[in-house]
Amino acid sequence: MPPRRPHHRSSDERKLPVKLAMILPAALMGACAAQPDVGRGPIATFACEAGRSFDVEYLDGSVLVTADGTTYRLDHGRSSIGRKYHSETVYFIADDDRGVLVGAPGGPYRSCREKAGPA
């Protein structure tokens, strides 16, 4: 019986573990980043003058505001009073249990107070 020759991997076979090591973490991070953050925060309802109201869902660094059937994603911004969230056309400011929403149809949303949750 002739002596057995050691198996030599081709160039492509040697590169495979390196390619997997580079691709796998990026693929896993992409899968995490692709997950929407909807449904991750508490929802508050603000009741305003003239019987108007809107809902706010608090997320990490932003909020989803739903007013008059339309939902807006507003990013956190600097404010000297309370918490301010804004987009290009809509902004929401909350201070304790009070809030104001500007730029959303169905308004004005003034003199708003957060409704108490279920007891």
N, C-alpha and C positions, 0 to 999 in steps of 0.2 A: 504494500500500500504506500503510495507516495505521501510525503509529508504534507500536512495540511497547511495551506497558506493563510496567513491572517487576513481577515476581511478589512479592506480599506474603504472608508466611507467616501462618497463623492463629495465634491465641494458643496453641492446643494444640501446634502444630508448634514454636513457640519454646520451650515448656517441656520438650519431650522430652529434649534433651541434659542439662538440669539434673536431670530425674528419673532418667535413666540414671546420671549421675554420683553421685547419692545412693544409688541402689538397688544398683548393681553391687558396690561394695566390701562392703556389708553382706551381700550374697548370697555372695560369695566367702569372707568370714570365717565365715559360718554353715556353709558346706560344710566348711571346715577344722575347725571346732569339733565338727561332727557325727561326725568320724572317731573310732572307738574307739581307745584306746591299748593295746588288747590285742595282745600279740605284739611289743612294742617293747623289752622288757628281758630280761636274762638270767634263767634259771630255776635255782633252787637247790633241792635236796632235803635236808631235815633228817631224820636218823634219830634216833629217841628211844628211851628205855628201854621195855621190854616189847614191843619190835618195832614200835612205832608210827612213822609218818612223815608228813610233809606237804611240799608243794611251795610255793615262794614265787617269784613273778615280780615283779621290781623294775621299776617304772615311774617316771615323773617325779612325785615328791611322794606316791606311794602304792605299794601292793603288792597283788597278787592272791594270796591264800593259798588253796590247795586242800587240804582235810583231810576224810577220810572221805567223799569223793565230792561235797563241797559247796565252792563257791568263794566267798570273801569278799573284798570290796574294802576295804582298810584305808588310812586316810589317815595321813600322817606327823604325829607329835606330838612334843612336847618330852620329853626324857628325860635324866636325869643319868648314865645308863649306856647305852652302845650306841645303837642306833636303835630307836625305838618307833613302831609303827603301830597304829591302833585304829579300831574302829567303835563302835556303841553297846553291843555285846555281846561282841565278840571283840577281843583284842589280841595282838600279836606283838612280841617284843623280841629283837633280834639284837645280839650283841657278838662281834666277830671271827667265828669259825666256830661259835659256840654260839648257841642260840636256845631260846625258850620260846613256846608258843602257849597262850593261855588263853581259855576260853569256847566253843571249837569242839567239837562232838560227836565221839566216838571217842577222846577224850583220857583221861587227862591226857597232854599233850605236854611232858614234862620231860626234863631232861638230854639235850637234843637237840644234835647236831653236824651241820654241813653236810657232806654226802658230797662227796668229791673228784670233780671232773668227769673226762671221758675224757682219757686221756694223749695 
